[in-house]
Amino acid sequence: MTIISDSLQAIQANIHQTRILANRVDDIKLLAVSKAQTAAKLREAYLAGQHAFGENYVQEAVAKQEQLKDCAIEWHFIGPIQSNKTALIAQHFDWVHSVDRLKIAKRLNEARLKSLPPLNVCIQINSSEEDSKSGVDINFLATFAKEINALPHLKLRGLMTIPAPTKDLAKQRAQFKIVGDAFNTLKQQGFELDTLSIGMSDDYVAAIHEGATIVRIGSAIFGARPSKL
């Protein structure tokens, strides 16, 4: 077996064990964060059973999609969204996790090809309230969710966050709990949501305990990230 397949197997086993400890009965999707990784490495992961990949850089992702068009991959865009990249994102991805402005949501909606199903989107929220972090203020979350629901070519699936880095498990869980509470509040208000995209290589265990349905893991699968392609 390869290093990548070994890593995937170990992470899936840990996700399963954590899910049991957290008394979770629902499924948790592993999203392989593949930015700056070669198409060959993605193919290796795909052949090991990993079919969902998250990319941050649009042109890099589109090039890899062309090289891997024979693979049934579910493509997720998880990086910051520039206005001039919305058409490429809308046309080449199945999911977008990082929607944090109405302007961007509208551009994605307008650019989504009518021949494709609605684009699955998550609202990115700033759970750590860091000025340097993108994300919607929780106080405006319900209003933003209503605005996205009014766009016919987008399907609002849930919330995403990138928390402040910390090794403290309690602090990790506290940040994720903020997102989970906001998610549950929106559901109580009638929004049909099913996705919490929280947790990365260093904190996905805490995220699972706080309700993560997607964990975004890169370095634990592929090793230290190389320079951008």
C-alpha positions, 0 to 999 in steps of 0.5 A: 500500500502507498503512504497516501492510502495508508494515511486515508485508512488511518484517518477514516479509522480515527473518524469512525472511532471518534464518531462512536465516542461522540455518540454520532450515528450520522455519516461524516465525509472526509474531504481531501484538501488537495491544493498544491498537490499534483494530479498524480497524487489526487489520482492515487488518493482516488484509487484508494477510495477518496472521491471528494477533493477540496481546492483553493486555487481556481486555475490550478483546480481546473487544470487538475480536473482536466487531467482527472476527467476520467475519475468520478470526483466531487469537487469542492471549492474551499478558498477565498473567492475573488469576483473575477473567478466566480464564473470558473468556480460556478461552472467547475465545482459541485460545492462552494464552502466559502460564500461570505458576501451577497455579491459573490453569491449572486455572481455564482448564481448567475454563472451557474450553467442551467444544465447543471444542478444547483451549486451546493454552498455553505456560508463561511462564518467568522467563529473566532471574530478575527479581523484577518479571517473572512466570514459572515458575522453570526448576527447577520447569518439568518438574513444572509441565509434568506438571501441565498435561498432566494437564488434559484441556482444555489442550494444552501447546505450549511455552514463552514468556518476556519477557526483560530489555530490552537492545540487546546482541545477545549478551545477548539470545541468552544469555537466549533460549538459557536458554529454548531449552535448557529447551525441549529438555530437556523434549522429551528428557523426553518432552513433546510440544512445538513452540512457543517464543514468544520475541522481540519488536520489538527482539530477534526476530532474536536469538530466531530464532537461538535457536529461536523458532517464534513472534515477538511483534511490535507496535510494528514493525507498528503504530508507537508504541502509543497509550494503552490503549483 
